[in-house]
Amino acid sequence: MKSRKRLILPILMVMLLAVTGCTSNQEEKKNSNPKDRQETKSTDTIKYEVTEAKPVKISRIFGVGYPGNDQALYVASNAGLKMFIDGKWFETTTNNHKYMGFQAVESGFISSGHPQKGADLKDPLGLVRSTDKGETLEKLAFYGQANFVFMAAGYSNSNLYLISDQQKNGLSMGVNYSKDNGETWKKSELNGFKSDSLGMIAVHPAYGDTIAMATRSGIYYSNDNGNTMKLISDPVMITALAFAGDLIIFSSVENEQILLKTLNPSSGEQISLNIPFLDYDNPITYITVNPKNPMQIAFSTYKNDLYETVDVGKSWENLLKEGKKESE
């Protein structure tokens, strides 16, 4: 049996990013300039294309999701986007930015992070959006000012949430939210929140005012942008979560086991899903559900394993093992 200490350390490294390293302020110190809110293409001489990846090698996964304008499962990595569809992996020839806080939305994806070396982009990216698989980026907010590791976006609404580790750039320390894709921001008051940690935020795909947050002491839920919060799960460590319609799919660590469950926020009913065995020191870090097909779910782990199901957990396919998929 693995020791509890070995598991707690990697989980805390993930969870504590929310309060110790969510932003990285560089270069510009002023608020976003409206003239920056335009699409910018990379000046690299390499033509942007999506090509089959043989083999796939990822050393760090920063998010997973199913964008509404594509059929693929996207993986945001330290070396750009990787896309899985019809049993094959694909990647982009350029614009391989380090997408952090990655969020799949109906029109494409929203992310923070750092640009690929040599790209004609400021570092950090702030909040950017792409509707063309990462070929162009629209600057939403904080361009050149901050990087956000813990960021969340509504799939079919304009709500954004982020966690800031300092009061700067028009943000308050803690959770901030925007209802207009980053034009204006307000502080979430977090009334009723009693956990000692801030963690991953998930936004209801249709109702952007409704969020859930993973913490070391359970799942907190809010219908008013995080101004009032309520604990809706057992007080256990939650490492990742996502909405599946009105339900929440989450991963917890209980009795030295890594579990995946669904939770009905209204009734409190929980249902366990079968998943492949995961070592105690390899917790689930990101979960995504395809809004166009709720039976399709994927999750990644601390050691960069990636699994996907198309039948709500009856069977799983191992898409990546420690971030790798060799050519077949």
Secondary structure, DSSP 4 states (H G I P E B T S, - for coil): ---HHHHHHHHHHHHTHHHHSS----S--SPPPGGG-SEEE---SSPP-EEE-SSEE-S-EEEEE--TT-SSEEEEETTEEEEEETTEEEEESS---EEEEEEEETTEEEEEEEPPTT-SS-SS--EEEESSTTSEEEEEE-TTT---SSEEE-TTSS-EEEEESSSBTTB-SEEEEESSTTSS-EE---BT---S----EEE-SS-TT-EEEEETTEEEEESSTTSB-EE-S-SSEEEEEEEETTEEEEEEEETTEEEEEEE-TTT--EEEE------TT--EEEEEEETTEEEEEEEEETT--EEEESSTTSS-EEEEBTTEE---
